[in-house]
Amino acid sequence: MLAPWIAFPDIARHSIGWRLGDGADYLDEFHRMLDTLSAQDRCRYETDHPEPGDWIGLYAFLRERPWS
């Protein structure tokens, strides 16, 4: 699954688009996907898909709030 900033490059990090509609649905699925990964696979995913600029801190935020 693509990182949100890759999947929706036109939606800014703090946009309402992440709380409503396609962006919200995608971010929910992204969060669920990350939670299914082993610690090693999640670390690899985060390394392969580093958070750019305004997105820095998303991975930590999601780790602190497990989906399940």
C-alpha positions as CSV (number, residue, x, y, z in Angstrom):
1,M,0.0,0.0,0.0
2,L,1.3,3.4,-0.9
3,A,2.0,6.0,1.9
4,P,-0.7,8.6,2.0
5,W,1.6,11.4,0.7
6,I,2.3,9.3,-2.4
7,A,-1.3,8.1,-2.9
8,F,-2.8,11.5,-2.5
9,P,-0.1,14.1,-3.2
10,D,-2.6,16.9,-3.6
11,I,-4.0,16.5,-0.1
12,A,-1.9,18.5,2.5
13,R,-1.1,16.7,5.8
14,H,-3.5,18.7,7.9
15,S,-6.2,19.0,5.3
16,I,-9.9,18.1,6.1
17,G,-9.5,15.7,3.2
18,W,-7.9,13.2,5.6
19,R,-11.0,13.4,7.9
20,L,-13.6,13.1,5.2
21,G,-14.1,11.1,2.0
22,D,-11.5,9.2,0.1
23,G,-8.6,10.5,2.1
24,A,-10.2,9.5,5.4
25,D,-10.9,6.0,4.1
26,Y,-7.4,5.6,2.8
27,L,-5.8,6.8,6.0
28,D,-7.9,4.3,8.0
29,E,-6.8,1.5,5.7
30,F,-3.2,2.7,5.9
31,H,-3.3,2.6,9.7
32,R,-4.8,-0.9,9.7
33,M,-2.2,-2.1,7.2
34,L,0.7,-0.7,9.4
35,D,-0.8,-2.5,12.4
36,T,-0.8,-5.8,10.7
37,L,3.0,-5.7,10.0
38,S,5.5,-7.3,12.2
39,A,7.9,-4.9,14.0
40,Q,10.6,-5.8,11.4
41,D,8.4,-5.3,8.4
42,R,7.0,-2.0,9.8
43,C,10.5,-0.7,10.4
44,R,11.4,-1.7,6.8
45,Y,8.2,0.0,5.4
46,E,9.0,3.2,7.4
47,T,12.6,3.2,6.1
48,D,11.5,2.6,2.5
49,H,8.8,5.3,2.7
50,P,10.3,8.1,4.9
51,E,7.9,10.9,6.0
52,P,8.4,14.1,4.0
53,G,8.3,17.6,5.5
54,D,4.9,18.1,7.1
55,W,4.3,14.4,7.4
56,I,7.1,13.9,9.9
57,G,5.7,12.3,13.0
58,L,2.8,10.4,11.4
59,Y,4.4,7.0,12.0
60,A,5.0,7.7,15.6
61,F,1.5,9.1,16.0
62,L,0.0,5.9,14.5
63,R,2.3,3.6,16.6
64,E,1.0,5.3,19.8
65,R,-2.6,4.7,18.7
66,P,-3.0,1.1,17.5
67,W,-5.9,0.5,15.2
68,S,-7.0,-2.7,17.0
